[in-house]
Amino acid sequence: MDVGLSAEQHQLVESFTGLFAGASPPERVRAAEPLGFDAGLWETVRSAGAVPMAVGEDAGGWGAGPLDLALLAEVHGRFLAPVPVIEAQVAARLLARIGTPRAGVALAAALAGERTVTVAVHPAAGGTARLVPAGAAADDALVVDGDRLLLVPARGAPVANLGSMPLADLPLGRDAEVLAGGPEAGAAHEAAQDEFLLLTAAAQVGIAARALEIGVGYVSERRAWNVPIGSFQSVAHALADSAAAIDGARLLVHEAAWAATEDPARFAELAAMAFAFAAETARDATYRSLHFHGGYGFTDEYDVQLYYRRARGWAGVCLEPNAAYRRAADRRYGPARMERMEKQWTSV
């Protein structure tokens, strides 16, 4: 397995880092918080090709691979950009995977920037898709309802803004269109869930890495007893633990992205593992950095609180880490075998 970056991938990271550094400073992130979406920034990011890069050339895109998308997602997380990059990319790949004529029309509109399409991570229940990521900012959403995959106009009112993820409950009205049905629809959506976990894991790595930088910068300047507080072992060791965990989470994300094309049988398992570990890493890294700011960490003036809230909000939309670990185990051993193993453990 080779997860080293090519020259083109280094250029991709540098390009989007420069874009977000100029277009998504913390002040702009704060300004977008009432909804969690910045339409002007989304137009800039979309014009840079963030959606077309996600699908193959045969579908009208640029043919970027899973690792390329994960690299962009990490940059996205680093800058907390209030735009639905992950949602739109996963939705575009799902439309391309379906391949029906109506899905092709929806995909063409998404690639041309005429429509923003998101994907409901969880199936609908009771005629409503609940807590749809970017549902309050998108034009359409891809929703699983029973054995059908639907294209649903996104007209739901926002129900929450979990750190630049404007969630909405979307009713499945009569204008919802069936794109696919049967086992194929379920399998396509399952693959989209795996990709959502992978890219969100990469974004969590970006959140953790930037939070650590903020924390290290603060403890290097803040002094107590005439020395930087970063020289205290209790501070330095905790931040070092986060640095090591971030490296591990990034490697696991890259391994999962590699498996998507080179070892597909393990992709779902590794994507869930990467998500769980990256979510835990971001949670711990942001907590430590905020904690070492003292009371300042909770105030709006300090950027670390933005990362603290995003780490928890972005993970909560998908799965809690323990549920993701269970998902990884199910993909590895199968649900039935896992149930038997759990019964044996609890009986000991």
C-alpha positions as CSV (number, residue, x, y, z in Angstrom):
1,M,0.0,0.0,0.0
2,D,1.4,3.4,-1.0
3,V,-0.4,6.4,0.4
4,G,2.2,8.9,-0.5
5,L,1.0,12.0,-2.3
6,S,1.8,12.7,-5.9
7,A,2.9,16.0,-7.2
8,E,-0.6,16.7,-8.5
9,Q,-2.1,15.9,-5.1
10,H,0.3,18.3,-3.4
11,Q,-0.8,20.9,-5.9
12,L,-4.5,20.1,-5.1
13,V,-3.9,20.7,-1.4
14,E,-2.0,23.9,-2.0
15,S,-4.6,25.2,-4.4
16,F,-7.6,24.7,-2.0
17,T,-5.6,25.7,1.0
18,G,-4.9,29.1,-0.7
19,L,-8.6,29.4,-1.7
20,F,-10.0,28.7,1.8
21,A,-7.3,30.7,3.5
22,G,-8.4,33.8,1.6
23,A,-12.1,33.1,1.3
24,S,-13.0,31.4,4.6
25,P,-11.3,33.2,7.5
26,P,-12.8,32.7,11.0
27,E,-14.7,36.0,10.6
28,R,-16.6,34.7,7.6
29,V,-17.3,31.4,9.4
30,R,-18.8,33.3,12.3
31,A,-20.8,35.5,10.0
32,A,-22.4,32.4,8.4
33,E,-23.3,30.8,11.7
34,P,-27.0,31.7,11.8
35,L,-27.6,29.3,9.0
36,G,-24.3,27.6,8.6
37,F,-24.1,28.3,4.9
38,D,-22.3,31.0,2.9
39,A,-23.8,31.2,-0.7
40,G,-21.0,33.4,-2.0
41,L,-18.3,31.1,-0.7
42,W,-20.1,28.1,-2.1
43,E,-20.2,29.7,-5.6
44,T,-16.4,30.3,-5.3
45,V,-15.7,26.8,-4.2
46,R,-18.1,25.3,-6.8
47,S,-16.4,27.4,-9.6
48,A,-13.1,25.9,-8.5
49,G,-14.4,22.5,-9.5
50,A,-15.2,20.9,-6.2
51,V,-18.2,19.0,-7.5
52,P,-17.1,18.0,-11.0
53,M,-13.9,16.6,-9.6
54,A,-15.8,14.0,-7.6
55,V,-17.1,12.0,-10.6
56,G,-15.5,10.2,-13.5
57,E,-14.8,11.7,-16.9
58,D,-17.4,9.3,-18.4
59,A,-20.0,11.1,-16.3
60,G,-18.9,14.6,-17.1
61,G,-16.5,15.1,-14.2
62,W,-12.8,15.3,-13.7
63,G,-12.2,11.8,-12.4
64,A,-10.6,12.6,-9.0
65,G,-10.0,9.6,-6.8
66,P,-11.1,8.9,-3.2
67,L,-7.8,10.1,-1.8
68,D,-8.0,13.4,-3.8
69,L,-11.5,14.0,-2.3
70,A,-10.2,13.1,1.2
71,L,-7.3,15.6,0.8
72,L,-9.8,18.4,-0.1
73,A,-12.1,17.3,2.8
74,E,-9.2,17.7,5.2
75,V,-8.5,21.2,4.0
76,H,-12.2,21.9,4.2
77,G,-12.2,20.9,7.9
78,R,-9.1,22.9,8.6
79,F,-10.9,26.1,7.6
80,L,-14.4,25.1,8.8
81,A,-15.7,26.4,5.4
82,P,-19.5,26.9,5.7
83,V,-20.2,25.1,2.4
84,P,-21.6,21.6,1.6
85,V,-18.5,20.2,-0.2
86,I,-18.7,16.7,1.2
87,E,-22.5,16.5,0.8
88,A,-22.4,17.7,-2.8
89,Q,-19.5,15.4,-3.8
90,V,-21.1,12.3,-2.2
91,A,-24.5,13.1,-3.9
92,A,-22.8,13.6,-7.3
93,R,-21.0,10.2,-7.0
94,L,-24.3,8.6,-6.0
95,L,-26.1,10.0,-9.0
96,A,-23.3,8.8,-11.2
97,R,-23.5,5.4,-9.6
98,I,-27.2,5.1,-10.3
99,G,-26.8,5.9,-13.9
100,T,-30.5,6.2,-14.9
101,P,-31.6,8.9,-17.3
102,R,-33.2,11.0,-14.6
103,A,-30.2,10.7,-12.4
104,G,-28.1,11.8,-15.3
105,V,-30.1,14.9,-15.7
106,A,-29.8,15.7,-12.0
107,L,-26.1,15.0,-12.1
108,A,-25.6,17.3,-15.1
109,A,-27.4,20.1,-13.3
110,A,-25.2,19.6,-10.2
111,L,-22.0,19.6,-12.2
112,A,-23.0,22.8,-14.1
113,G,-23.7,24.5,-10.8
114,E,-27.4,24.9,-11.6
115,R,-28.6,22.8,-8.6
116,T,-27.0,21.9,-5.2
117,V,-27.7,18.3,-4.4
118,T,-27.1,16.7,-1.0
119,V,-27.7,13.2,0.4
120,A,-29.6,12.1,3.5
121,V,-27.3,9.9,5.4
122,H,-30.1,8.0,7.1
123,P,-33.2,6.5,5.5
124,A,-36.5,8.3,5.7
125,A,-39.0,7.4,8.4
126,G,-42.7,8.2,8.6
127,G,-42.6,10.1,5.3
128,T,-39.8,12.4,6.4
129,A,-36.0,12.5,5.9
130,R,-34.8,13.9,9.2
131,L,-31.6,15.9,9.9
132,V,-30.5,15.9,6.3
133,P,-27.0,17.5,6.0
134,A,-27.1,20.7,4.1
135,G,-30.9,20.2,3.7
136,A,-31.5,23.8,4.5
137,A,-29.1,25.0,1.8
138,A,-29.5,22.5,-1.0
139,D,-32.0,22.5,-3.9
140,D,-32.5,18.7,-3.9
141,A,-31.7,15.7,-1.7
142,L,-31.2,12.0,-2.4
143,V,-33.2,10.0,0.1
144,V,-33.7,6.3,0.7
145,D,-37.3,5.4,1.5
146,G,-37.9,1.7,1.9
147,D,-36.5,0.1,-1.3
148,R,-36.6,3.3,-3.3
149,L,-34.0,6.1,-3.8
150,L,-35.7,9.4,-4.3
151,L,-34.8,12.8,-5.5
152,V,-36.6,15.1,-3.1
153,P,-36.9,18.9,-3.5
154,A,-35.2,20.4,-0.4
155,R,-37.9,22.7,0.9
156,G,-37.5,21.9,4.6
157,A,-37.0,24.6,7.2
158,P,-33.7,24.5,9.1
159,V,-34.0,22.5,12.3
160,A,-30.4,22.9,13.5
161,N,-27.0,24.4,12.5
162,L,-24.4,21.9,13.9
163,G,-21.3,23.8,13.1
164,S,-21.9,24.9,9.5
165,M,-24.0,21.8,8.8
166,P,-27.5,23.4,8.2
167,L,-29.7,20.4,8.9
168,A,-33.3,20.2,7.8
169,D,-36.2,17.7,8.0
170,L,-37.5,17.1,4.4
171,P,-41.0,15.8,3.8
172,L,-41.3,13.3,1.0
173,G,-44.0,15.1,-1.0
174,R,-45.7,14.1,-4.2
175,D,-43.0,15.8,-6.2
176,A,-40.3,13.4,-5.0
177,E,-39.0,11.4,-8.0
178,V,-38.0,7.8,-7.9
179,L,-34.4,7.4,-9.3
180,A,-33.9,3.7,-8.5
181,G,-35.5,0.8,-6.6
182,G,-34.9,-2.6,-5.2
183,P,-31.6,-3.9,-3.9
184,E,-29.6,-1.8,-6.3
185,A,-30.9,1.4,-4.8
186,G,-30.0,0.2,-1.3
187,A,-26.5,-0.9,-2.3
188,A,-25.9,2.5,-4.0
189,H,-26.9,4.4,-1.0
190,E,-24.9,2.1,1.3
191,A,-21.8,3.0,-0.8
192,A,-22.6,6.7,-0.5
193,Q,-22.8,6.3,3.3
194,D,-19.3,4.8,3.3
195,E,-18.0,7.7,1.3
196,F,-19.7,10.2,3.6
197,L,-18.0,8.6,6.5
198,L,-14.6,8.6,4.8
199,L,-14.7,12.3,3.8
200,T,-16.1,13.4,7.1
201,A,-13.2,11.5,8.8
202,A,-10.8,13.5,6.6
203,A,-12.5,16.7,7.6
204,Q,-12.2,15.7,11.3
205,V,-8.5,15.3,10.8
206,G,-8.3,18.8,9.4
207,I,-10.3,20.1,12.4
208,A,-8.0,18.3,14.9
209,A,-4.8,19.5,13.1
210,R,-5.8,23.1,13.1
211,A,-7.1,23.0,16.7
212,L,-3.8,21.5,17.8
213,E,-1.9,24.4,16.0
214,I,-4.1,26.9,17.8
215,G,-3.4,25.2,21.1
216,V,0.3,25.0,20.6
217,G,0.4,28.6,19.6
218,Y,-1.4,29.7,22.7
219,V,0.6,27.7,25.2
220,S,3.8,28.9,23.7
221,E,2.8,32.5,24.4
222,R,0.8,32.2,27.6
223,R,3.1,32.4,30.6
224,A,2.8,31.4,34.3
225,W,5.6,31.7,36.8
226,N,7.5,33.5,34.1
227,V,7.6,30.5,31.8
228,P,5.4,29.4,28.9
229,I,2.6,27.1,30.1
230,G,3.5,24.8,27.2
231,S,6.7,23.9,29.2
232,F,4.6,22.1,31.8
233,Q,4.5,18.4,31.3
234,S,0.8,18.1,31.8
235,V,0.3,20.5,28.9
236,A,3.0,19.3,26.6
237,H,2.3,15.6,27.0
238,A,-1.4,16.0,26.3
239,L,-0.7,18.0,23.1
240,A,1.9,15.5,22.0
241,D,-0.7,12.7,22.4
242,S,-3.0,14.6,20.1
243,A,-0.3,15.1,17.6
244,A,0.4,11.4,17.5
245,A,-3.3,10.6,17.2
246,I,-3.8,13.0,14.3
247,D,-1.0,11.3,12.4
248,G,-2.6,8.0,13.0
249,A,-6.1,9.2,12.0
250,R,-4.7,10.8,8.8
251,L,-3.0,7.5,7.9
252,L,-6.1,5.5,8.5
253,V,-8.1,7.9,6.3
254,H,-5.6,7.5,3.5
255,E,-5.6,3.8,3.9
256,A,-9.4,3.7,3.6
257,A,-9.2,6.0,0.5
258,W,-6.6,3.6,-1.0
259,A,-8.8,0.6,-0.3
260,A,-11.7,2.2,-2.2
261,T,-10.0,1.4,-5.5
262,E,-7.3,-1.1,-4.6
263,D,-9.1,-3.3,-2.0
264,P,-12.9,-2.6,-2.3
265,A,-13.9,-5.5,-0.1
266,R,-12.3,-3.7,2.9
267,F,-13.4,-0.2,2.1
268,A,-16.6,-0.1,4.1
269,E,-14.8,-1.5,7.2
270,L,-11.9,0.9,6.9
271,A,-14.1,3.9,6.2
272,A,-16.1,3.3,9.4
273,M,-12.9,2.7,11.4
274,A,-11.3,5.9,10.0
275,F,-14.5,7.9,10.9
276,A,-14.6,6.6,14.5
277,F,-11.0,7.2,15.2
278,A,-10.9,10.6,13.5
279,A,-14.0,11.7,15.4
280,E,-12.5,10.7,18.7
281,T,-9.2,12.3,17.8
282,A,-10.9,15.6,16.8
283,R,-13.0,15.5,20.0
284,D,-9.9,15.0,22.2
285,A,-7.7,17.5,20.3
286,T,-10.2,20.3,20.4
287,Y,-11.0,19.6,24.1
288,R,-7.3,19.8,25.0
289,S,-6.7,23.0,23.1
290,L,-9.8,24.7,24.4
291,H,-9.0,23.5,28.0
292,F,-5.5,25.0,27.9
293,H,-6.9,28.3,26.9
294,G,-8.6,28.4,30.3
295,G,-11.8,30.4,30.5
296,Y,-10.8,32.2,27.3
297,G,-11.4,29.1,25.2
298,F,-15.2,29.3,25.6
299,T,-15.5,32.9,24.5
300,D,-16.5,33.9,21.0
301,E,-13.4,35.9,20.5
302,Y,-11.2,32.8,20.4
303,D,-11.3,30.6,17.3
304,V,-10.7,27.3,19.2
305,Q,-14.3,27.2,20.3
306,L,-15.4,27.0,16.7
307,Y,-13.3,23.9,16.2
308,Y,-14.5,22.4,19.5
309,R,-18.1,22.7,18.4
310,R,-17.5,21.5,14.8
311,A,-15.7,18.4,15.9
312,R,-18.8,17.3,17.8
313,G,-21.4,18.6,15.4
314,W,-20.0,17.1,12.3
315,A,-19.5,13.7,13.8
316,G,-23.0,13.6,15.3
317,V,-24.7,14.0,11.9
318,C,-23.3,10.6,10.8
319,L,-22.7,8.3,13.7
320,E,-21.3,8.4,17.2
321,P,-17.8,6.8,17.3
322,N,-19.1,3.7,19.1
323,A,-21.7,3.1,16.5
324,A,-19.1,3.5,13.8
325,Y,-16.9,0.9,15.4
326,R,-19.9,-1.4,15.4
327,R,-20.5,-0.7,11.8
328,A,-16.8,-1.6,11.1
329,A,-17.2,-4.8,13.0
330,D,-20.4,-5.7,11.1
331,R,-18.6,-5.1,7.8
332,R,-15.7,-7.3,8.9
333,Y,-17.5,-10.2,10.5
334,G,-21.2,-9.8,9.5
335,P,-24.0,-8.7,11.8
336,A,-25.1,-12.2,12.7
337,R,-21.6,-13.3,13.7
338,M,-21.1,-10.1,15.7
339,E,-24.4,-10.8,17.6
340,R,-23.2,-14.3,18.5
341,M,-19.8,-13.0,19.6
342,E,-21.4,-10.3,21.8
343,K,-23.6,-13.0,23.5
344,Q,-20.5,-15.0,24.2
345,W,-18.8,-12.1,25.7
346,T,-21.7,-11.1,27.9
347,S,-22.1,-14.6,29.2
348,V,-18.5,-14.9,30.4
